[in-house]
């Protein structure tokens, strides 16, 4: 995934973890979940923002409108 997404979380680390889980981004086959690109601050930026629509806690919404509950 290479688009902006919003994650409702209390911290940037929680947001990264939720994105990693919701998008099943464990990286290439044979790699551990801790190697997910969502957990790497050099690859993914976290900023506090207000999403365009309200969505549930611990959910993820993309700029294109997809929602991962």
TAQUI-V755620 format. One record per helix or strand. SS is the DSSP state (a for helix, b for strand). FROM is the first residue (numbers start at 0). TO is the last residue. Records with the same first field share a line. If there is no record, write none. Layout:
SS = FROM-TO  FROM-TO
This chain:
b = 4-6  59-61  66-67
a = 11-21  32-34  36-38
